[in-house]
């Protein structure tokens, strides 16, 4: 049995380790969008497949697929559903739970809406939405004093008043309190990534009285079975032996 694990998350690395320890033939696939990715145990491939058609071709070498990509990796997850459905390869979506909803947070559907709402709440936003989404904030926040925290620098020229902070989690409450206080952040913009790595910024915002704008995660495709913890994901794979 050969398993293709679409990864790039801490949960995917945990699952890869457990599968290797269980002597499962698993290959992890990373998108290659991060310059120095954290590598999981076992064989790893890096780079895209070339859309649905390329993924369908690649599936000839695998018996199962586990999609453990980031909750906002919409393109890859959609391609996985289409390719696995077409090739009749069993697919599991392993997605970490979102954060417990807080009535104090402002929830929005899109990054464009997040930019609009943030512009009404402050002029010194702290953006933690990933480098690929930064361009969508320029129309509404181009003149604001933005601090944008990303893992790798974006392929775009930032507005003159924006400042870039490149770093990688896990973060700490003490560290995020310092970052937000030093910047004078008056609104935090993030997405509902879930997990513990970036949770301290939410605690810091609460302590500092900074409003929070949260982009809601997309709904999973109903054609894919979904689990939210590594245990059930491991059990699903082992049940196909």
C-alpha positions as a printed Julia matrix, in Angstrom:
241×3 Matrix{Float64}:
   0.0    0.0     0.0
   1.41   3.36   -1.06
   0.14   6.6     0.45
   0.45  10.11   -0.94
   0.39  12.62    1.91
  -0.25  16.19    0.8
   1.48  18.06    3.57
   3.17  21.24    4.65
   1.56  21.45    8.1
   2.64  20.35   11.57
  -0.21  17.85   11.57
   1.02  16.35    8.3
   4.49  15.92    9.77
   3.01  14.19   12.82
   1.04  11.84   10.59
   4.05  11.13    8.36
   6.1   10.13   11.41
   3.39   7.77   12.67
   2.96   6.19    9.25
   6.7    5.64    8.86
   6.82   4.09   12.33
   3.92   1.83   11.31
   5.96   0.74    8.25
   3.56   2.33    5.79
   5.02   3.34    2.43
   4.21   7.06    2.54
   5.47   9.91    0.37
   4.91  13.46    1.57
   4.31  16.15   -1.02
   5.12  19.8    -0.29
   4.07  22.7    -2.47
   7.5   24.32   -2.42
   6.23  27.79   -1.57
   8.42  28.1     1.53
  12.15  28.57    1.05
  13.23  26.33    3.94
  10.35  23.95    4.7
  10.3   21.72    7.75
  10.67  18.25    6.3
   8.71  15.24    7.54
  10.02  11.74    8.07
  10.12   9.52    5.01
  10.37  10.27    1.29
   9.46  13.81    0.23
   8.63  15.38   -3.12
   8.56  19.16   -3.51
   6.63  21.11   -6.12
   3.24  21.15   -7.79
   1.69  18.41   -9.89
   0.51  20.56  -12.77
  -3.14  20.85  -11.84
  -5.75  18.12  -11.79
  -4.39  16.41  -14.91
  -0.9   16.14  -13.46
  -2.18  14.87  -10.15
  -4.31  12.25  -11.89
  -1.18  10.99  -13.62
   0.76  10.92  -10.35
  -1.98   8.92   -8.63
  -1.1    5.88  -10.73
   1.7    5.26   -8.21
  -0.48   5.49   -5.08
  -3.32   3.6    -3.43
  -4.5    6.27   -0.97
  -4.31  10.05   -0.6
  -4.4   12.05    2.62
  -4.83  15.78    2.12
  -3.3   17.38    5.22
  -2.54  20.73    3.62
  -3.25  24.08    5.26
  -6.95  24.85    5.82
  -6.62  27.71    3.32
  -4.83  25.7     0.61
  -8.02  25.74   -1.43
  -6.48  25.01   -4.81
  -4.62  21.88   -3.76
  -7.57  20.5    -1.82
  -9.92  21.09   -4.75
  -7.49  19.4    -7.14
  -7.17  16.43   -4.79
 -10.93  15.9    -4.72
 -11.25  16.14   -8.49
  -8.27  13.88   -9.23
  -9.11  11.23   -6.63
 -12.75  11.16   -7.72
 -11.76  10.71  -11.35
  -9.18   8.0   -10.6
 -11.27   6.33   -7.87
  -8.48   6.66   -5.31
  -9.67   6.88   -1.68
  -9.14  10.36   -0.25
  -9.14  11.63    3.32
  -9.12  15.31    4.26
  -7.19  15.78    7.53
  -7.85  19.35    8.68
  -6.99  20.72   12.09
  -9.95  22.35   13.87
 -10.45  26.08   13.65
 -10.16  28.23   16.74
 -13.15  28.38   19.06
 -15.3   31.27   17.92
 -15.02  34.45   19.97
 -17.93  36.92   19.92
 -15.44  39.78   20.16
 -13.82  38.93   16.81
 -15.04  40.32   13.5
 -15.56  37.46   11.05
 -15.37  37.96    7.28
 -15.58  35.66    4.28
 -12.74  36.99    2.15
  -9.41  38.74    2.45
 -10.81  41.68    0.48
 -13.54  42.09    3.08
 -10.94  41.75    5.84
  -9.0   44.67    4.35
 -12.12  46.82    4.19
 -13.11  46.07    7.79
  -9.57  46.54    9.11
  -9.46  49.98    7.5
 -12.45  51.04    9.58
 -10.93  49.79   12.83
  -7.4   51.17   12.8
  -4.48  52.68   10.94
  -1.69  50.45   12.25
  -2.79  46.94   11.27
  -0.85  43.8    12.09
  -1.37  41.47    9.11
  -0.78  37.74    9.56
  -2.53  36.41    6.47
   0.38  34.94    4.51
   2.45  36.51    1.76
   0.22  35.34   -1.08
  -2.69  37.44    0.17
  -0.88  40.72    0.89
  -1.67  42.32   -2.47
  -5.38  42.13   -1.67
  -4.87  44.51    1.27
  -3.13  47.26   -0.69
  -6.24  48.98   -2.12
  -7.73  49.58    1.34
  -4.6   49.72    3.51
  -1.98  51.08    1.13
  -1.68  54.33    3.11
  -1.83  52.69    6.53
   1.19  51.85    8.7
   1.0   48.1     8.24
   3.18  45.46    9.88
   2.98  42.28    7.79
   4.41  39.09    9.28
   5.24  36.33    6.8
   7.51  33.3     6.59
   9.13  34.41    3.32
   9.15  37.82    1.64
   6.42  38.29   -1.01
   7.08  38.76   -4.72
   5.67  42.28   -4.72
   6.74  45.79   -3.85
   5.19  46.84   -0.58
   3.65  50.28   -0.02
   6.08  52.8     1.45
   4.48  52.81    4.9
   4.37  49.04    5.23
   6.95  47.1     7.23
   7.75  43.43    6.68
   8.59  41.0     9.47
   9.84  37.59    8.3
   9.62  34.88   10.93
   8.27  31.4    11.47
   6.23  30.0    14.35
   5.61  28.62   16.83
   5.26  31.99   18.53
   4.98  32.94   22.19
   2.63  35.26   24.03
   5.54  37.31   25.33
   6.98  37.67   21.85
   3.7   38.66   20.21
   2.91  41.15   22.97
   6.26  42.79   22.26
   5.75  42.79   18.48
   2.29  44.32   18.68
   3.2   46.85   21.36
   6.33  47.99   19.51
   4.33  48.51   16.33
   1.43  50.12   18.14
  -0.93  47.69   16.43
  -4.53  48.86   16.62
  -6.1   45.97   14.67
  -5.03  42.36   14.07
  -5.98  40.69   10.79
  -5.61  36.94   10.52
  -7.31  33.87    9.14
  -8.84  30.97   11.02
  -5.83  28.7    10.63
  -6.41  26.94   13.94
  -3.67  25.15   15.84
  -1.29  26.37   18.51
   1.64  27.76   16.49
   0.06  31.17   15.89
  -2.48  31.27   18.71
  -0.39  33.61   20.96
  -1.19  36.62   18.74
  -4.88  36.14   19.57
  -4.06  36.15   23.28
  -1.85  39.2    22.81
  -4.63  41.08   21.01
  -7.03  40.29   23.85
  -4.58  41.52   26.49
  -3.84  44.72   24.56
  -7.48  45.41   23.73
  -6.79  45.22   19.99
  -9.76  44.31   17.75
  -9.37  41.16   15.66
 -10.57  40.51   12.11
 -10.72  36.81   11.19
 -11.1   35.41    7.68
 -13.27  32.32    7.95
 -11.91  29.14    6.43
 -13.52  27.67    3.31
 -15.94  24.79    3.71
 -14.44  21.39    2.82
 -15.7   19.64   -0.28
 -18.54  17.29    0.78
 -17.1   14.56   -1.43
 -14.1   14.17    0.87
 -14.26  12.41    4.21
 -12.89  14.77    6.88
 -11.15  14.11   10.19
  -9.7   16.66   12.59
  -7.06  14.73   14.53
  -4.02  12.62   13.74
  -5.41   9.51   15.47
  -8.42   9.06   13.18
  -6.27   9.88   10.15
  -3.81   7.14   11.08
  -6.65   4.68   11.69
  -8.15   5.49    8.28
  -4.9    4.72    6.49
  -4.26   1.51    8.44
  -7.81   0.32    7.78
  -6.94   0.1     4.08
  -4.11  -2.38    4.58
